[in-house]
């Protein structure tokens, strides 16, 4: 049932939001040199790597690390990068990996390929057996403000509570957080 929901909703949203995505792509292209999309190697289900697209919010040449590890993350943002990140518009291209079955709407956020500590903690907790999500229980309970241990604790709780009803509740709370622009550090 979850896969049917993901595929149907992702296809519908891709069509519905295509004008918004085209506008964001144009703005990214006009405001900074480099590609419109940034493809990030991420850890997927069963720790298999996949490429996850986002609208590029960082300047070309920024190291591929979690933003909290950058010396000055704000200095690495493109002119519209901060807005795209706070509004979560940078995440819209992730409809593609949802359509492809590499992600779900709800699940643990996919770790970067080099976040070995997070991947290891999730593996021990059984979290990596799930498809990663566009949003998740940890996302709505702190997003960028959580420590790795706290993220994994929320991810582990999601594993034990997962259901379509819980996913819908997480999606609703995500929408509220995005509208309020809560929990985004950079």
TIDREN-723951 format. One record per residue (C-alpha): x, y, z; residue in three letters. Coordinates in pm, 1 decimal. Example, Ala and Ser with C-alpha at 12.3 -4.5 7.8 and 13.67 -1.06 7.14 Angstrom:
2
{{1230.0 -450.0 780.0} Ala}
{{1367.0 -106.0 714.0} Ser}
REM end
This chain:
186
{{0.0 0.0 0.0} Unk}
{{283.8 241.4 84.8} Unk}
{{447.3 198.0 -257.6} Unk}
{{116.5 260.6 -436.0} Unk}
{{65.4 577.7 -231.0} Unk}
{{423.6 694.0 -299.0} Unk}
{{405.5 633.4 -673.3} Unk}
{{60.1 784.6 -721.1} Unk}
{{129.9 1091.9 -508.8} Unk}
{{477.7 1149.6 -659.2} Unk}
{{348.4 1130.4 -1016.3} Unk}
{{57.8 1364.7 -936.2} Unk}
{{284.7 1612.8 -757.7} Unk}
{{544.8 1600.7 -1035.8} Unk}
{{278.5 1706.5 -1285.7} Unk}
{{115.7 1959.8 -1053.3} Unk}
{{444.1 2117.9 -942.8} Unk}
{{622.7 2110.6 -1279.2} Unk}
{{569.2 2487.7 -1335.0} Unk}
{{715.0 2560.1 -988.8} Unk}
{{1011.2 2329.6 -1054.0} Unk}
{{1073.6 2495.7 -1392.5} Unk}
{{1069.1 2838.7 -1226.3} Unk}
{{1306.4 2728.5 -947.6} Unk}
{{1540.5 2574.3 -1207.2} Unk}
{{1544.7 2899.9 -1403.1} Unk}
{{1614.2 3106.1 -1089.5} Unk}
{{1900.4 2875.3 -984.4} Unk}
{{2051.9 2895.6 -1333.5} Unk}
{{2024.4 3275.5 -1351.9} Unk}
{{2159.5 3346.7 -1002.6} Unk}
{{2470.2 3125.7 -992.3} Unk}
{{2708.3 2949.6 -1229.2} Unk}
{{2694.0 2571.6 -1243.1} Unk}
{{2431.3 2303.6 -1287.0} Unk}
{{2073.1 2349.1 -1171.4} Unk}
{{2062.8 2013.1 -994.1} Unk}
{{2306.0 1879.2 -740.0} Unk}
{{2327.2 1499.3 -737.1} Unk}
{{2427.6 1368.6 -399.1} Unk}
{{2540.6 1011.7 -330.5} Unk}
{{2316.9 887.5 -50.6} Unk}
{{2269.7 569.7 148.7} Unk}
{{1948.6 394.0 58.7} Unk}
{{1764.8 82.5 169.9} Unk}
{{2000.1 -189.8 290.2} Unk}
{{2287.9 64.2 265.8} Unk}
{{2284.1 60.8 -116.7} Unk}
{{2405.9 394.1 -257.4} Unk}
{{2188.0 595.5 -494.2} Unk}
{{2206.4 945.3 -644.1} Unk}
{{1958.2 1189.6 -495.6} Unk}
{{1884.4 1515.1 -680.8} Unk}
{{1822.5 1850.9 -520.7} Unk}
{{1809.7 2198.0 -663.3} Unk}
{{2160.5 2331.9 -606.8} Unk}
{{2175.5 2565.9 -306.8} Unk}
{{2551.3 2570.1 -251.5} Unk}
{{2823.3 2723.4 -465.1} Unk}
{{3008.6 2495.1 -704.4} Unk}
{{3311.5 2347.4 -528.1} Unk}
{{3155.0 2329.6 -181.1} Unk}
{{3269.6 2005.7 -9.8} Unk}
{{3016.7 1719.6 -12.0} Unk}
{{2963.0 1707.0 363.8} Unk}
{{2671.5 1774.8 595.0} Unk}
{{2624.3 2151.8 615.7} Unk}
{{2692.8 2160.6 989.9} Unk}
{{3048.5 2042.3 913.0} Unk}
{{3125.5 2340.4 688.4} Unk}
{{3330.5 2617.6 848.6} Unk}
{{3083.4 2880.3 722.3} Unk}
{{2780.0 2719.4 559.9} Unk}
{{2610.4 3053.8 492.9} Unk}
{{2909.8 3174.2 289.9} Unk}
{{2874.7 2865.3 68.1} Unk}
{{2509.6 2932.4 -18.3} Unk}
{{2411.2 3057.0 -361.9} Unk}
{{2215.1 3385.2 -371.8} Unk}
{{1884.8 3192.3 -354.2} Unk}
{{2019.0 2889.8 -163.6} Unk}
{{1903.1 3001.6 180.1} Unk}
{{1550.5 3064.1 57.7} Unk}
{{1534.8 2732.2 -128.5} Unk}
{{1654.3 2541.7 177.9} Unk}
{{1425.0 2718.5 425.8} Unk}
{{1124.0 2675.2 197.3} Unk}
{{1228.4 2314.5 115.6} Unk}
{{1187.5 2391.3 -254.9} Unk}
{{1535.3 2243.4 -305.6} Unk}
{{1383.7 1902.9 -220.7} Unk}
{{1129.4 1892.5 -506.5} Unk}
{{1354.9 1693.8 -746.3} Unk}
{{1341.3 1409.6 -493.0} Unk}
{{1007.9 1316.5 -645.4} Unk}
{{1221.3 1136.6 -907.7} Unk}
{{1381.5 882.7 -668.6} Unk}
{{1037.2 831.3 -509.8} Unk}
{{895.6 746.6 -853.4} Unk}
{{1192.5 515.0 -916.1} Unk}
{{1135.4 333.3 -586.0} Unk}
{{1465.9 443.9 -428.3} Unk}
{{1290.5 663.8 -172.5} Unk}
{{953.9 698.7 -5.2} Unk}
{{769.0 1009.3 106.3} Unk}
{{823.3 906.2 469.3} Unk}
{{1123.0 727.1 615.0} Unk}
{{1461.4 814.7 761.5} Unk}
{{1632.6 1093.8 566.4} Unk}
{{1901.2 938.1 345.5} Unk}
{{2248.6 978.2 492.1} Unk}
{{2532.1 1116.5 283.6} Unk}
{{2768.6 848.1 154.5} Unk}
{{3040.0 975.1 390.5} Unk}
{{2830.2 987.0 710.1} Unk}
{{2973.8 654.6 824.3} Unk}
{{2885.4 718.3 1190.1} Unk}
{{2517.3 777.0 1110.0} Unk}
{{2503.3 476.6 875.3} Unk}
{{2659.5 252.5 1140.4} Unk}
{{2419.6 368.4 1413.4} Unk}
{{2123.4 315.1 1181.2} Unk}
{{2246.4 -28.9 1078.6} Unk}
{{2267.4 -138.4 1442.2} Unk}
{{1915.3 -5.5 1502.1} Unk}
{{1765.2 -175.7 1194.6} Unk}
{{1679.2 157.8 1034.0} Unk}
{{1870.9 94.5 710.0} Unk}
{{1626.0 -183.8 622.5} Unk}
{{1375.7 88.8 525.2} Unk}
{{1355.9 307.0 217.6} Unk}
{{1480.9 654.8 303.2} Unk}
{{1224.0 932.5 299.3} Unk}
{{1168.8 1282.1 173.2} Unk}
{{1063.8 1351.0 528.9} Unk}
{{1060.5 1148.3 845.9} Unk}
{{987.9 1132.3 1214.9} Unk}
{{1329.9 1278.9 1296.7} Unk}
{{1276.5 1557.9 1041.4} Unk}
{{967.5 1687.2 1216.0} Unk}
{{1123.0 1648.7 1559.4} Unk}
{{1425.6 1868.3 1505.0} Unk}
{{1564.9 1836.5 1151.1} Unk}
{{1910.1 2005.1 1146.9} Unk}
{{1904.3 2064.7 1522.6} Unk}
{{1928.2 1697.2 1626.7} Unk}
{{2243.8 1508.8 1719.1} Unk}
{{2311.9 1184.3 1530.7} Unk}
{{2206.7 981.4 1834.5} Unk}
{{1877.6 1170.7 1858.7} Unk}
{{1810.6 1124.2 1485.1} Unk}
{{1866.8 751.1 1512.3} Unk}
{{1642.9 731.0 1819.2} Unk}
{{1358.2 895.2 1623.7} Unk}
{{1432.5 677.0 1318.9} Unk}
{{1423.4 365.2 1538.1} Unk}
{{1090.2 478.1 1684.0} Unk}
{{958.7 520.5 1328.9} Unk}
{{1061.0 160.9 1248.3} Unk}
{{849.1 33.6 1537.3} Unk}
{{550.1 262.7 1468.4} Unk}
{{537.6 271.0 1089.9} Unk}
{{196.3 258.2 928.4} Unk}
{{11.3 448.1 658.5} Unk}
{{-174.0 640.9 928.3} Unk}
{{154.8 741.9 1097.3} Unk}
{{301.5 839.6 757.4} Unk}
{{3.5 1065.6 685.4} Unk}
{{44.9 1229.8 1028.0} Unk}
{{416.3 1286.1 958.6} Unk}
{{337.6 1435.3 616.2} Unk}
{{81.9 1672.4 771.7} Unk}
{{328.7 1784.5 1041.0} Unk}
{{599.4 1822.4 775.8} Unk}
{{375.3 2055.1 576.0} Unk}
{{322.3 2269.6 887.6} Unk}
{{696.6 2280.4 964.2} Unk}
{{779.0 2375.2 604.9} Unk}
{{520.5 2653.7 610.3} Unk}
{{667.0 2782.8 939.1} Unk}
{{1025.0 2721.1 812.5} Unk}
{{1108.5 2545.8 1141.1} Unk}
{{1426.8 2353.7 1210.2} Unk}
{{1646.1 2459.5 915.8} Unk}
{{1986.3 2572.6 1039.0} Unk}
{{2125.1 2690.0 700.2} Unk}
REM end
